[in-house]
Amino acid sequence: MTVGYEFRSTLTIGDEILNKINKFLQGNPEAGALSRGSSNASAESLDAEEQAGVEEWQALAPTEVDEESKNPSYWINGTLIFPFGSMDYIVLVGNRQFAVLGRRPTEDCAVEIISMQTAQYSSEKPGEYISCCDVFGLGSSRTSETMDCLIIALGYSNGHVEFYTDKGTLLYHENFSVSKPIITISFDHYTVGQQLTIASTEEIFFVNGVSLLSVLSRAKSAIARKEKTAEELSEVLELSCERFVIEGKHEINHLLFTGIRRTTALERYIDASCDGVDARVETSISPNYFTVFASTSESLGCFVWCPEGSSGNVWTEAVSKIASTFIPHFGFRKFLGISSGSDKKTVLSASKGYGLVRSSFDDERVLTKLSRSPLARYLIAASDNLARVLLIDIKLGMITRKWKGYRDATTAWITSTRNSRRVAFLVIFAPRLSLLEVWLPYGDRVAAQRVDPRGVLLEDNGYAVLVSEPQESNENGRVYFMDSKGNVNEVVVPFLCALKQNNEGEAHDQILLEDISSKDDRVEKLVKAFSSLNTDEARIDTVLNLVVTANNDDSFEKTLREIREIPSTEAVQEVTAEISRLFELYKELLALYSSAEEAESSYDFPLATESEKLFELHLKIGSNTQHDEFNLQSLFSLIDFNGFPPTVIKQDLDCNDALPFARLLFLPFLKGAKPPSYFFETYLPKLELSLEKYAELLLMVVLNTSFPFQNYFGNFLELLEEFSRRIPEEFNSWEKMGLESRNINRCLIVYVALFIIKNRASSENRPDVSDSSLEWDTLDPVKELADSTLAAMHVCWILSKLKKDGSYRKMLQRGPGYVREQIATWAVEKELQVDNMNDIIEASEEIRELIHLLPKTTSHDLLCTDIAWELASLWFKNRENLEPLERSITFVHSIENNRLKHGLCKLVWDKFLVENMRNLSSLIEKNGRTPTDSEARGSLKISGECMLPFIETVISLLTIMSETVKDGAEREEFPVDHILQLACAHPPDFCKDKTITSVDSLAHTALKQSLVNYHLVLHHIQLYRIYQLQLLGNAHVVPKKLLFCDNGARAFNYPLDSHPLIPEEVDDQYMKNRHDFLTKVAEEGTDTERELARNLAAEWNLNDDNIAFMQLLNYLRIGEDERAKLELGSVLSDELGYRLSRISAARVIQLAEEQNKNLPTSINRFLRELADDEVVSWEGSWKDAVVSLADLVSFVPLEPKDVANFIKISTITRQYWGISFYNG
């Protein structure tokens, strides 16, 4: 039996289909014989063949042949059968009929009849029959699919060739011989293209692939549109081909195309030398030759070289153009049926070339069947009439191997590929011996199979599509065997079968193991392949593969026993024996674990009562939902099998890998199934592990379990204490392992166990003191530190519940600041607000407990400081969302300690805001030396719509900074809770080499900040208010150098705590620029802009009432008279009366239009000239608008020049509407 060789069932042709095809193909009993001869097994004696020793080996899957079948399908091995596309199509040919089968779409292993057709034109006389056939695909012009349809090329005994589709539609036919039969049709690929090779007994034709595509595609299109029939198309469409005859009188029996070749320079010079000493080689470029191997009447076989015509490139280019448009090149008139004469150039009218015979084999034998290797095309397998199979090397031009005793044999080639390596296998089917064999061309037989003698061997080269890129399957041949019952099986030979030679045993074993490891049933495959492996290394790898993949105890034990029974070398037996010993240990541990029952354990707790209650609380924490499921990998995953004996735990073992075995090993002893002494006496020597590794596994179990530990702690304490007696130097490493664990609950339990062990050891060495000699109770500082450490661990455990992550080591290094940082992170996630802060804290049990345990650490000011900083950090990560920064400012406002508030604002400014404000200034100023807009926006990372709110938020922060700097309070230290102070002051030994940061990082850093320069902060606030006005869009952008002097402009580049020279008094020119800027804002801006301008004017100490004046006019224009009255007291402008008269005139005009009053021309002209371009609006009646404005005017002191206008307006309103506008 060969490992990997398969006789794989592919599909089945049902009896109904077989009978139907048989009747159809045999429907013409007078037809001539088929080219594939059938042999009657009863006609000749099997004793004529020498026995091949078949009975000495076991067949892989013997096929039982039903000799007594009532309807045996003897006709199958006498029928031309052509598979295509990995058996997607099967074409069966007999007499003058053919049938096409295809896979059913719903059933992959079943077929259905696509078409059955009888010859239409080429076979008209009795006795004519189909002599040969080939199948290929017709390329599609659509990008969605490669193949348009299947083409069936049929050669007839009268010299005709017909082309059908898989549906049985005739597309085209051509006469390639006057009277000689067509013996070969072959669709071939070569380096530069494709061609169809057609041979009669006298001539050879090479039909260009592009020409063939053009003709068949045009014919298919015309027939589909019912424009022409196949007979009409065959009269006008022509094929481009090369035509040759073999030199001498050779009648061709069989022919194979072997590629296009060129002669070497040496061969050309040798040929020239045969003509004499004066002969010369005319050109250095060798012509192309079509090379074929032919079996003729004159020789067993010969190699024929047919020179390609000199005009080959010309017609290839022409045909390529034709193929691109599918327009025939014979003329439109004839194609359309207009021309009366026929000008078609037939293939028989092509000029003949002569094929040169380069070498031949003269022999009395006659070759009956040929098959060419698809791999590099350099090998041909041929069977002759003397029961031999010959291997012919095309490159060498000679027979290189013979197999004897294979009468009526057929051959085929299988190509197996692995990575970039390929190998070809020769398949020989000997019907006389009911035998199918697979051979290496120059090696041993690699597989054999008993088969049905009435079957047929089929060779499938995949999807060979006309004028398309050759698919990989075209180079990787597949071989199928169809028996007489219609069952089709694929012969599968893996690449490793080529490595069966002794000198490649290691490569064979490696590939075999790789192939098996990729299969789902690899355990069974490993056992079957064990005896086929050549080397000890491969057999050991097989056993180890079995170990790492085993998942069932019973199956593994049975498989391991089977392997140990196979004869092997001593090295292999030692490995299997060691694995058997480890398996017995695993079963023993599993039995001990299964029999263990939980029992209460006792211990003495040496700490205070509060600490004891806290410890008991943590012992009860956990869940009983955890289930222990152990398998072989619990033990075997720890073993380093690279060494021998394989009993060493891996040094770089991952916790997840080691945990299952550690639980299996220690849980029985933690449950109290056996005393600790039993563990040390029994299991210490079995695995040959160090005590350090055992102790590490024990702590691994405790730190990575989630069940309640109250019933396990006493036994755990005894085990750990015994380890400490044996390896006391590892005590600190255990403490480090426990305190660095992320499971704070188990970290606390391990710490208490280590403290109890240390306390017991110190008590034994401490001298006894009588109780009567003590007048008072002494305080033990060691126990006080342990109490504080236990409480600090409990705090860290609460924090881990908030964030699902905690580290006691980090809390030791960072102190109370770590606690507040975790609370602040939780507060940000809960979207805590200042207003609902107390409510959310009260709703959280963990936060309430933390405040109870650490009242000083969690004071209001300190918590708000960390929350504000966390929110500012969150905003900095995503500056498009301004909400976290705004919330941060609200928390800053709630801080009562002014020095802490001031320091926090300065930290936020320096860390998050100062660089952003510089980028914003660069974006707004655009002075030519700053970065471009895109660069500034890229650094700012704030959208345009968020800039104004962002500036307002920054101004709020600077305002807080300017207010708190006035206080100037001294720095003060914040008190620290005792438990954290003591725990952080005395960290474990493994933490002492680490730098301990300040007790309260953020709060103390904020307190250490220097006070800012009050005037410089105000200076920045003024600049940012200018930016607000400029960004609102209505004000012209004014460079800051026009509003601030040189010293003032340079001051913006200094830190806020510096003291640059800022002038106390501003020059008149800059005051004028500021006045003009604010005036323009007041005239052209909106209410919001004017409000901002008013605030800026107050900061600049500008007493100009232009802003209030423009605000008053704007209120009157939009009809908000009540707000205008509020502004009236702030306006002292001389133009007030004139502007009020214009607005009054505009309102009177609107009143007249509302009531359709036709005022006299003089009055109308007066009102419109006075109103000019004033635009007013009012919600309600315009009469009320006029009355309201008249009431406001009565409070305004008018200039004499304005009184005349109001008297005229009052006269008009009193006359037409009875409204007294002005009473003088």
Phi, psi and omega in degrees: 000135179259125180291130179097333180290135182226145170247081195273126179292128184251307178201169181227132175262117185295160180300322182297317179292319180300313181296320181295317180292321181300313180296322182289315183290329180266018185290347180240087184294344182272358181292156181290177182287152177281160180288332176272107183287144176260149183236133179269122184296333182276350184286328181233152184281140176292341181290350179291341180261141176289140183296134183265007179076027183293328184290349185274349180238162183269125179289148181293310181211081184300138179262123178278124181264125181277094181291338186258017179299137183289326182235068180293142182270069179295338186289344186295315183283003174245019183242143173286121182233128183230112174276159179212139174063051180056047177068021173291330176230147174225126179250126179244131186234136176203136180056244178244020182238157171214154180227145181241125177249150177218155178295144176285138181297328184270339182231113187291331185262006180244156181236164176220158181279123177273315179199157171223129189220147175250147180308138186257314189240319190284335185245092184247335182268148176297143179092348177276146187210169176281119184262338180201169185200156169209157185231135176206167181265151175262121183299146182258145176277351180275141181284341183283343181213153184272319187248135178277309180200173178267136179250131178246113180262120184247128174257139186247164180288349179260009176093002180269157174227130180240149180239119181243157169271171179295342177275359179089014181272126177284127180259320190195148173218153184213148179261116181257353178205149181286316184218347183277145180287151173278123183256340184215133166229124185218124175270120191235145171256146169215187193300316187255004180171205182224159178203164174248118180265123180234132182224135168260187181288349182240328190232160178235132179239133174246103183272126180296136184294322180293320177297317180297319178298318180298313184293312184291321180294318180293321179294317180297319180295316182293321180290322180297326179272002179060035177276321182219161172262168179298323180295318179291321179293324181293340179279340185244327181281140181228152180258143174266126185208166172253137185239131183222153167234150181279135180300143186084178180262092181242126172262118186282132175259313179219153183210140176227133174282131184243008173116173176259127186229166174232145176285150178281165178298322179297317180295323180292321179289325177295317179298320181292324181293335179292339180274355178129172184287339182269359182291149181227151172275117190287325183222150179275349181265123181279138176287161176279147178230133166282121181251136179224156171250127185231139170259121187239176178288340183268338184212158176300320179191152179211154177258123186246131179249118182250113184292136179287141183297151182293335180266017183298318180294327182294309182286336176293319178295318180297316181293328177298320177295321179297317184293330181292333180246353182057037177251123181295151186261023182260354180116144184284326185297318181290320181296325180275359177084015182274319183291143182272332183261165179255121179245019180292137176265108182280164180293332180286344178271356179291148180292145182272140169248168182244129176276131183268130178275114182274322178203155182210161177245111178270123184199159178283344181289162178232127177285135182254326182216145179231149172211139185253140177292130178287347183269105177068358173058033184249001178234141176232132174254132183223143175249143182243183183276004179249030174063038179234152173245126184250142174250119185246126177268118184290320182295318180280337181069040183205162176279123185254346179199152178225142170243133184249154176088026182236076181286142180056029183285150170239151184233157176204168185237138174244134175248125178248140185233141172218115186057239181260005182261143180226153177213145179252136176246143178260126178255127180241125176250116180251098183295330181294331181259002185050044191227137172236124184236152175239126184235149162283139185305322180235033181219205185274171172284131184255345180196155177212153186208131172283133184223175178288122181294342180267008179278186182217143179267128184241138180244127186236119179260024174080212183268092175269103186251136182290125180054066172208168179292130180299131178285162181297327180295340177293333178265343180254095182290144175242148182234135179234155175234124178251122179274180185289348178263004177089010177274127181250125179237138177270137176270111184248120179236114181287165183298326185295340178294342177281351183253026180283351179293153184296324183286353178237031183295321181295317178297321178300312181296320181297314180293322179298316180293321179295319180294319182290324183293342180270001182259154180291324181264044188291332180298312178295321179296323180297317180296317181293327183274351186302314182288345181271353181282146187264331188245156177295323180300318180293321179293322177294319177299325178297315179296318180293324175297323177296323181294313187283347181251355183290136179225007179224125186296312183295317180296320180295317181296319179294317181295318180296323178294320178296321180293321181292337179281344179283130181302130180215173179284171182297322180297318180292320180295325177295318179296313180296325178294319180294320178294323176297321179294318177296325179293321176296322177296319178299316180295324179294315178296321180295321178294320179295320179294319182294329183271352183285140176235144182290140178217146181293144178236148184248157180196161177259130181255118189270359186264184184293166184296319180298320178292325179294319177297319179297320180293318178297326176298318182286332176293331182274349182287134178147179181228141178269011182281351182286129179246135180268118176239114183250149174217184183300329182292344175302327179259312189290337179291343181271343190278136174269101184276002179286335178258175176220134001288148184281068182231024183254130177291138180299140182285324181262043186286134176278148182299320181296330179284321186277337187300315180302314179293320180299320177294317178298326184282318191256338182300322176301323180282329175292328177283345180092019180294325179222151177290159180301329180297328179295322178297313184291331181276330189261311192260345179301315182278346189286325180258355179055040176267156176282157178298326179298320181290322177298316180296322177296320178294323179297312179295329178297321178296315184293319186281347185235030174241159184238001182278156177304144191247009186294330180271359184248343191295319181299314178294321177298320180296319179295316179298314182292325179293323177294320176298321181292330177290323184278321181228071182295337182291346180270005186299314181295325179293327176292320179297319178296316181299320181289314185285341177270359180289147176279346177272091188294327178299311179287333174299318178296318181295317179296321179298316180297317179299316179294322178295318179298317179297316179294321181292321178296319180294320179288329179293326179293329181269350182275135180290148180286135178240130182294139180295332182291339181280349181265122178269343178212163179281129179270154178261121179274113182295331179294316180289326177297318177296321179295320177298316180294320179296320179296317178294322178295322176296322177296320176299315180297325178295319178297318178298323179294333176289331179287317187249002182059021180200134181206155180214115179293327179297319177295322180293325177294322184281331186246353171067210182300334178300326177296321181296313181291327178297319178293320178294320180295319178298319177297319181296322178294319178296325179277002181054050181291135176247158179298323183292322183255018185298312182294322181294317181291322178296319179295330181282345181260117180294322182294317181293320178299319179293322178296319179295325178291319182282327185231069183295325181284321181292328185254035176295162186299311182298318182292319178295316179297326178298312181291322180295317179298318179294320179295321178293320177296322177295321178296319177296320183295332178287331178220088188283353175290334181260107185276349186300317178299323180292321178295319176295325178299320180295323178296322177290327176296319179301326185281353178285130184272329180285109185295322181293322177293319178297317180296315180294322179295318178298319179293322176297315179297319179298310184292323186277320192243333194251326190297318181292322178296322180290328175294319176296322178295320178296320178297323181291326185273321186292310180052056183269008175093336179256353180270168178300160179292168180302315182296320179293316179296317178295322178296322178284325181290318179058034178231130181289162182298323182288343180263356186291315180297311175299326179295316179296320179297321178294319178297319178298322177298317179296317179294325178296317176299319181296319180290328179285319183282340180288338179292331182294312177062033182293151178287156176293144177226147181272140178271136180290152181243140179296147189297319185294321178287322181297316181289318181294321181283333181284337182230071180287166176298164184300322184289346178265352185289337179278355179265149180283122178273121182285179180300155185298325182222090193299301188290311183298315180290326176296321178295321180292332182280354181292139178286155180288146181276166175278113185302316183291326179291326176295316177297323177302316178293321181298319178298317180297319183288333174290325175297318178298323178299316180295321181289325181285341179292341167102336184271338180269146177289144178288126180243121179300147183292341179290343176275341182254341179232146177290176183298315179295320179294323179291322179291336183296336181291346181270358183262153174298158184291338180267008176269174184228071177289164182280107177248122182299141180287323179245136181269141179299154182299325181296318179290327176293322177295317178299319179294319180297316179296321180297315181289326178296318179295322176296319181294326182281321188252348188273178178267179178300319181297318180294319180293325177295318177294320179296323178297317178296318180294323178297322178294321179291330178273000179061040176264120183265024180282134180263017180299323182294314179295323179297314180292327178294320178298313181297322180295320178298319181291325180292326182265004174084023177256076186290326181296318178290329178294323178298327178292327180278345188298324182292343182265358186256128178234026186283143177289340183271004185298314182298318181295317180293324178293324179294324179294316179294322178298315178299320180296322179290322179295320178299316178296324178295317180295320179291325179295321183259009176057042177274127177267093181286151176302158185297320182295316180294316180298320180294319180300312182295318183287324177293324179288317181291329179055239185255020179293135178241122183236158178221157183200137176263106181126202183281138179289340175295320176295325179296318180293319179297317181296319180291324178297323178294321180290321182295332181296341180263359185260126173286119186262147174284152180304325182291341182263345185295323183299319180297317182291328177295318179295317180297320181294321178298318181295314182291326179289324183289319187261332184228359178073028181252123178272108187274324182211131184254011177070000000 
